[in-house]
Amino acid sequence: MTMAQEVTLKLHQFLPPVAVLPAKVIKPWAENLEKASGGRIKVEHYDAMALGGRPPELFDQARDGVVDIIMTVTGYTPGRFLKSEVFELPFMMKGSVATSKAFWEYVDTELQDEEYKDVKMLGAWVHGPGVVHTGDGVAKLEDMKGKKLRGPTRVINDLLKELGAVPVGMPLPSIPESLSKGVIDGTVIPWEVTPAIKLTELVSNHTEFSGDEALYTATIIMAMNKARYDGLPDDLKAIIDAESGMKLTTLAAEEMLAGDAPGRAIAEKNGNTIVVLDEAEVGRWKEAAQPVVGRWIEQVKGRGVDGNAVIDKAKALIDKYGE
């Protein structure tokens, strides 16, 4: 009689262990794998790039088998995951949980065999509404002019530029140092991740958008090395499948959204200023952001992608999962 195979999987990601995703999504997910497999699957967690490299290299680390599993922001490698970018377009998102489910369905039915063919996809989601965080405040569109703002992805940086800001692309872990050295005047990120980088101590003004749409969101994925997954016994594959996909996506989306309120509360407690732009002002931002969509359609056309069709598909899927 042979011993049941035991598997140890190395999981690498860029956030500190206290952040919502590692603490409330990835580690519980891994514990579920361990439990369901009777301890045959073990996951070793490497937070905050502990195994080396930079956040933009995470996807390739999984593809190449340097690690077994990664979590990353797709936009850290600009222009690589073109169809995924559709969910980052200005005011595309309507409800981050519905948009996450839409993103996962799109990945599962189409993108797994296209943009993500080199890995086994485990989950794909977006964060809650993007907020503008600055030193001296943004109360209207004109206040964006000339502000050096960090953006996470190509699409979002294009949006910031269109709104009058000077975009500075960088992964999330670089924000605190860049703010304290004056490299940037502010950043766009959701409330949920602000405590992990103590953002509300570094800037004192925050700008939100009223309405059910969001200025922007970023697409986030968890992926596994294909050969590692394919080499597992069928019963362990089934356990990973059962805990991943829509289940993992929904957990991640719900936890990230739930994390927005505590993050916002810290800013309030600090006495920071939170401005909520009214519908009329949001309308001005929407109008100003339109060229970003047109440019994206042109850019992806040059790579053989019908941007209008992708936008229609994304909107239909978001509506399908929406309230």
C-alpha positions in Angstrom: 0.0 0.0 0.0 1.4 3.4 -1.0 1.3 6.4 1.2 -1.2 9.1 0.2 0.8 11.8 -1.5 1.5 14.9 0.5 2.0 18.2 -1.2 3.5 21.5 0.0 2.6 24.5 -2.1 4.6 27.8 -1.9 2.4 30.8 -2.2 4.0 34.2 -2.9 2.3 37.6 -2.9 3.1 41.3 -2.4 1.0 42.5 0.5 2.0 42.6 4.2 0.4 39.8 6.2 -1.9 42.2 8.1 -3.7 43.3 4.8 -7.2 42.0 4.2 -6.3 39.7 1.3 -3.7 37.6 3.0 -5.3 37.7 6.4 -9.0 37.1 5.5 -8.9 35.5 2.1 -5.7 33.7 1.2 -4.9 32.1 4.6 -8.5 30.9 5.3 -8.5 29.5 1.7 -5.3 27.6 2.4 -6.6 26.3 5.7 -9.7 25.0 3.9 -7.4 23.1 1.5 -5.5 21.6 4.4 -8.6 20.6 6.2 -10.4 19.2 3.2 -7.3 17.1 2.3 -6.8 15.8 5.8 -3.5 17.6 6.0 -2.2 16.3 2.6 -2.1 19.8 1.1 0.0 22.2 3.0 0.5 25.9 1.9 3.6 27.9 2.9 2.8 31.6 2.9 5.4 34.1 1.7 4.0 37.6 2.2 5.4 41.0 1.1 7.7 39.5 -1.7 9.6 37.4 0.9 10.9 35.1 -1.8 12.4 38.0 -3.8 11.7 39.8 -7.0 9.3 42.6 -7.6 5.4 42.5 -7.7 5.4 42.7 -11.5 7.4 39.5 -11.6 4.8 37.4 -9.6 2.8 36.1 -12.6 6.0 34.8 -14.3 7.1 33.2 -11.0 4.0 31.1 -11.1 4.2 30.4 -14.8 7.9 29.4 -14.5 7.4 27.3 -11.4 9.7 29.5 -9.2 6.7 29.3 -6.8 3.5 27.3 -6.9 0.8 30.0 -6.4 0.8 33.8 -6.6 -1.6 36.6 -6.0 -1.1 39.8 -8.0 -2.6 42.8 -9.7 -2.8 42.1 -13.4 -2.0 45.7 -14.3 1.5 45.4 -12.7 2.5 44.1 -16.1 1.0 46.8 -18.4 -0.7 45.7 -21.6 -0.2 42.0 -20.9 -3.8 41.0 -20.0 -5.7 43.2 -22.4 -9.2 41.8 -22.0 -8.9 41.8 -18.2 -8.3 45.5 -18.4 -11.9 46.1 -19.5 -13.0 45.9 -15.8 -10.5 48.7 -14.9 -12.0 51.2 -17.4 -13.4 54.4 -15.8 -16.9 53.9 -14.3 -17.2 50.4 -15.6 -17.6 48.8 -12.2 -21.1 48.6 -10.7 -20.7 46.9 -7.3 -17.4 45.2 -6.7 -18.9 41.8 -5.8 -21.0 41.7 -9.0 -18.0 42.9 -11.0 -15.8 40.3 -9.4 -18.2 37.5 -10.3 -18.4 38.9 -13.8 -14.6 38.9 -14.1 -14.3 35.3 -12.8 -16.9 34.1 -15.3 -15.1 35.8 -18.1 -11.8 34.3 -17.0 -13.3 30.8 -16.6 -15.2 30.7 -19.9 -12.7 32.6 -22.1 -9.6 34.0 -20.7 -8.2 30.9 -19.0 -7.4 29.5 -22.5 -6.2 32.9 -23.8 -4.5 35.5 -21.6 -4.0 33.0 -18.8 -3.2 29.8 -20.8 0.3 29.5 -19.1 -1.2 29.0 -15.6 -4.1 27.4 -13.8 -6.4 30.3 -12.6 -7.7 30.0 -9.1 -9.6 33.3 -8.7 -10.1 36.7 -10.2 -11.7 39.7 -8.6 -11.7 43.5 -8.2 -11.5 45.7 -5.1 -14.1 48.2 -3.8 -14.6 51.7 -5.2 -11.3 53.5 -5.9 -10.7 56.6 -3.7 -8.4 59.5 -4.3 -6.1 60.2 -1.3 -4.0 63.4 -1.3 -2.1 65.8 0.9 -4.1 68.9 0.1 -7.4 67.6 -1.1 -9.5 67.2 -4.3 -13.0 68.7 -4.1 -13.6 69.2 -7.9 -12.1 68.0 -11.2 -9.9 71.1 -11.5 -8.1 70.1 -8.2 -6.5 67.1 -10.0 -4.4 69.4 -12.2 -0.7 68.8 -11.8 -1.0 66.5 -8.9 1.5 63.7 -8.9 -0.7 60.7 -8.2 0.4 57.0 -8.0 -1.7 54.7 -10.1 -1.6 50.9 -10.0 -2.1 50.1 -13.7 -1.7 51.3 -17.3 -5.5 52.0 -17.7 -5.7 53.8 -14.4 -2.6 55.9 -15.1 -4.2 56.9 -18.4 -7.3 57.9 -16.5 -5.3 60.0 -14.0 -3.6 61.8 -16.9 -6.8 62.5 -18.7 -8.2 64.0 -15.4 -5.2 66.4 -15.3 -3.0 64.7 -12.8 0.6 63.5 -13.4 0.4 59.7 -13.1 3.2 57.8 -11.4 3.0 54.0 -11.9 4.2 51.9 -8.9 3.1 48.8 -7.0 1.3 49.4 -3.7 4.3 48.6 -1.3 6.2 51.6 -2.7 3.5 54.2 -1.7 4.5 55.1 1.8 8.1 55.9 1.0 7.2 57.8 -2.2 4.7 59.9 -0.2 7.1 60.7 2.6 9.9 61.6 0.1 7.5 63.8 -2.0 7.9 61.7 -5.1 4.0 61.7 -5.2 1.3 64.0 -3.8 -1.2 61.2 -3.4 -2.5 57.9 -4.6 -5.6 56.1 -5.7 -6.4 53.0 -3.7 -9.6 51.6 -2.0 -10.1 52.2 1.7 -9.6 48.5 2.5 -5.8 48.5 2.0 -5.1 51.9 3.6 -4.5 50.5 7.1 -1.8 48.1 5.8 0.3 51.0 4.6 -0.8 53.5 7.3 -1.9 55.8 4.5 -4.2 58.0 6.7 -1.2 59.1 8.7 0.6 60.1 5.5 -2.2 62.1 3.8 -5.2 63.9 5.3 -7.6 64.3 2.4 -9.8 61.7 0.7 -12.2 62.0 -2.2 -15.1 59.6 -2.8 -17.6 59.4 -5.6 -21.4 59.2 -5.1 -23.5 56.9 -7.2 -23.3 53.1 -7.9 -20.4 53.3 -10.3 -16.8 53.7 -9.3 -14.1 56.0 -10.7 -12.0 52.9 -11.2 -11.1 49.5 -9.8 -8.1 47.1 -10.4 -8.2 43.5 -11.4 -6.6 41.0 -9.1 -5.8 37.3 -9.7 -4.6 34.1 -7.9 -2.9 31.7 -10.2 -1.1 28.4 -9.9 1.8 26.8 -11.8 0.1 24.6 -14.5 2.5 21.6 -14.3 2.3 21.6 -10.5 -1.5 21.5 -10.7 -1.6 18.9 -13.5 0.8 16.7 -11.5 -1.5 16.4 -8.5 -3.6 13.4 -7.8 -7.2 13.8 -9.0 -8.7 14.0 -5.5 -6.4 16.9 -4.5 -7.1 18.7 -7.8 -10.8 18.3 -6.9 -10.3 19.8 -3.5 -8.4 22.8 -4.9 -11.2 23.3 -7.6 -13.9 23.1 -5.0 -12.3 25.9 -2.8 -11.3 28.1 -5.8 -13.0 29.7 -8.7 -16.3 31.5 -8.0 -16.0 30.5 -4.3 -12.6 32.1 -3.8 -13.5 35.1 -6.0 -16.7 35.8 -4.0 -14.8 35.5 -0.7 -12.1 37.9 -1.9 -14.5 40.5 -3.3 -16.7 40.4 -0.2 -13.8 40.7 2.3 -12.2 43.5 0.3 -15.5 45.4 0.2 -16.1 44.8 3.9 -12.6 46.1 4.6 -13.5 49.5 3.2 -15.5 50.6 6.2 -12.8 50.0 8.9 -10.2 51.7 6.6 -12.5 54.7 6.3 -13.2 54.8 10.0 -9.4 55.2 10.7 -9.4 58.3 8.5 -12.4 59.7 10.4 -10.8 59.0 13.8 -7.7 60.7 12.6 -9.8 63.8 11.9 -9.0 63.6 8.1 -11.2 65.3 5.6 -13.4 63.1 3.5 -15.1 64.8 0.5 -17.9 63.0 -1.3 -18.4 64.3 -4.8 -22.1 64.8 -5.7 -23.8 63.4 -8.8 -23.3 66.6 -10.9 -19.6 66.7 -10.2 -19.2 62.9 -10.8 -20.9 63.5 -14.1 -18.1 66.0 -15.0 -15.4 63.3 -14.2 -17.3 60.7 -16.3 -17.3 63.0 -19.2 -13.6 63.9 -18.8 -12.7 60.2 -18.6 -14.4 59.2 -21.9 -11.3 59.5 -24.0 -9.6 56.8 -21.9 -12.2 54.3 -23.2 -11.7 55.4 -26.8 -8.0 55.1 -26.5 -8.2 51.6 -24.9 -10.4 50.4 -27.8 -7.8 51.7 -30.3 -4.9 50.2 -28.4 -6.4 46.7 -28.1 -7.5 46.9 -31.8 -3.9 47.1 -32.7 -3.4 43.7 -30.9 -6.4 42.1 -32.7 -8.9 42.6 -29.9 -12.4 44.0 -30.6 -12.6 46.4 -27.6 -16.3 47.3 -28.1 -17.2 43.6 -28.0 -15.2 43.1 -24.9 -16.9 46.1 -23.2 -20.3 44.8 -24.2 -19.5 41.4 -22.8 -18.1 42.8 -19.5 -21.2 45.1 -19.0 -23.6 42.1 -19.7 -21.8 40.0 -17.2 -21.8 42.7 -14.5 -25.5 43.3 -15.1 -26.1 39.5 -14.8 -24.5 39.4 -11.3 -25.8 42.8 -10.2 -28.6 43.4 -7.8 
